[in-house]
């Protein structure tokens, strides 16, 4: 029986060396999780024997445990690289449509515009509203970026102005144009249905002193059109409360007209002036925006810390293309490793619970970075020497047992 004990020890030590060797080999593999060999004693006893008659039968490998400790996060500068900082796995759809999970976030865009990992597996995410980024479907699906087309221009329908008008400003005198009507002014572009820009100027002139806390807002569409306050386009007359806050606008709803591409059809963009104030401070424009934009080409794709994938265009606009899904398991030790550094679920791992990064108990994403292998090379080398000594000691057990048997056989 002594031969079996030594042989079981050699087999266990050999398996341990295999596990250590695999750890060392993957010390530079992105998202790799090291494993540990767990040993268990083999015990045998005769039927009906007393408790003090149990005899050891050697050792066996009880389990190969994966160590899901956080690896170091290193910056790469690649916008499509993501590191998971905390709990969770990226969800993948493999070529055979089966599902796998990974911690390796070195992603890329394939020829069809789909977000994939380095093995070509599709990275799954929740569908989102392109404009707001809000999740509109909790069913994971592939994330696709429209690489073959840009963003279509959108016409302007609403304009928002947030401007402070200097309470100490002098009233405007049309006869002498003092202070000049351009003193308090700002400009922006509006867009027709084809995304063609038309410049618009806004002029703010203080009303006659007989009408306190009152300003006129004039507009000019297209700089090539001659403009003068006397014959200009009055957008609205705005009055303010004594504390400088907005009071009324006459008319309550005002619009700026401009032309479509056919130079005939007129677009009316509504202007919101409720953000105007009159404080005793210098003239300042904090916001002058509109909801239209020009056409644009795809410039880049980026991933935010919450997993939202944005396509960024040459016109300065960004559109959400989806939000990465993270999955977690009640028993991550039950996951089985597969090719490409991926894991697949098993009955032991349980079903995955999915969610978005930085929510609930899920980790956050760090874009432009990758999670390194969590292998500690120093510790692995020490374990390797220990396993080697264990193998040699068990081999010595076999050798000694052989010598004992030879002595017994040679007795006369």
NORFENSUL-V238381 format. One record per helix or strand of 2 or more residues. SS is the DSSP state (2 for helix, 1 for strand). FROM is the first residue (numbers start at 1). LEN is the number of residues. If there is no record, write none. Layout:
ss=<SS:SS>
from=<FROM:FROM>
len=<LEN:LEN>
This chain:
ss=<2:1:2:1:1:1:1:1:1:1:1:1:1:1:1:1:1:1:1:1:1:1:1:1:2:1:2:1:1:1:1:2>
from=<2:35:51:55:73:81:89:99:106:114:122:135:158:185:197:214:233:246:254:266:284:298:308:318:332:336:339:342:353:364:369:377>
len=<24:10:3:12:3:5:5:4:4:4:7:8:7:7:10:8:8:5:6:7:7:6:6:11:3:3:3:3:4:4:3:33>
